[in-house]
Amino acid sequence: MKEQTSHWISHAEYDLNTAEAMFRTGRYLYVSFMGQQTIEKILKGIIVEWKDVYPPYSHNLRRLAEISGIDAEMSDEQLKFLDDLTPFCVMARYPAYKKKMAAIATLDRSKEYLSRTKEMFRWLRQRIN
């Protein structure tokens, strides 16, 4: 495994642990934000490992999956989850969107997104080796 790939995986794991901490403390908006960051970083690790290029400065999860080529292995449900998770990166950072996003970041949705993020992280991680 390339050193830069390990770097991306390490940061993705850290973000996943942070998402879990945010869930435990009831900061539900940040569960999805950190989930998006987790998947973004593992996808960037796949780009480095599989394509041997530096990943683009993009937060669009589907686009990163396409660049890596992993999208060809993904189910429609997995691709839809990428689309659902992507907006949390931008919208969680800006005050104009925070209130709107916080309204949909409920306990139940956060629990679901955290579970799906963990599942997707494991699935993507297995494909790196």
N, C-alpha and C positions, 0 to 999 in steps of 0.2 A: 504494500500500500504506500502511496506517495505521502511524503511528509505534509504537504499542503492539504491532502484529503483528511489526514488525521486531525489537522487543525480545525477544519470545518466540522468534522464529526464531534470533536470535543466541545466546540461552541454550541452545536445543536443539542448535545446532551445537557449542557449547562442550562440552556433555554428551556428544555423540557422539564428539568428539575425546578426551574423558576415558575413555570406554568403550574406545576403541582403545588408549590408553595402559595402561589396566588389563589388557587382554588381553596386550599385549607384555610386561608385567612379571609375569604369572602370577597376578594378583589376580582370579580368575575370578568370585567372588561379586559383585564390584563391576562387572563387565562387564554383567551382567544388570540390576543396580540402575541403572547409568547409562543403559543402553538404555531402561529404563522411564521414566527422567526425560526422555530425548530425545523419546520419543514423546508423553509427557504435555505437554511444552512446545510441540511443534509443533501438537498438537491444540488447545491453548489459543490458539495463534496463529490457527488456522482459526476458532475461535469468535469471536475479536475481529474478524477480517476479514469473515467471512460474516454474523455475527449482530449485530455492533456492540454487544456487551455484554461486560462483564468476566467472564472465565471463573470457574466455581465453584471453591471450595477442595476439590478432589477429586483423588484419585490413580487412580480407576477409569477405565481407558483406554476400555473399551467405553462407559461412560456419557458420557465426554467426546466420543467419536465420535458418539454419539446426539444429544447437545446441539448439536453443530456441524452435524449432518445428513450428514456424510461417510460415515456407516455405510451409507447407501443405495447408495453406490458401491463398497463393499468386498465382497470375496469372503468366503465362509465361512472360508476358510483365513486371511485377514487378520484377521477378527473373532476367530477362535480364538487367533491369536497375541497379540492384545490381552489376551485372558483369561489366557493363559499368562504374559505379562510382568507383569501388574498386581501379583501378590503380591510380587514382588521389591522393590517400593518400601517396603512396610511390614516385611516379614520380614527384609530385610537390615539394618535399623536396630536391631532389638531382640535382645539376647543370647539370649533363649529360642528364637528362631527361627533365629539365625545359623548354628548348628551344622547344623541340618536343611537349610537352604538351601545351605550350603557343600558338603554332601555331594552335592547334585545339580548344583552349579555346576562341572562337570568341564571339562577342556580342550575336548572335543568339543562338549559342549552350549554352552559359552561361544562357541566359534567359530561354531556354527550361529546362536545368538541374535544375535551381533554382525552377522553377514551379513544376517539377516532384519531387524534393526533398521535397518541402512543402507538396505536395499531399501525398507522401509516409509517411512523418512524421505524418501528421494528421491521416492517416489510421492506422499506427502502434500505435500511442498514444491512439486511441480509444480502442485498444485491451488490453491495460494494465488494465483498470478499469473493 
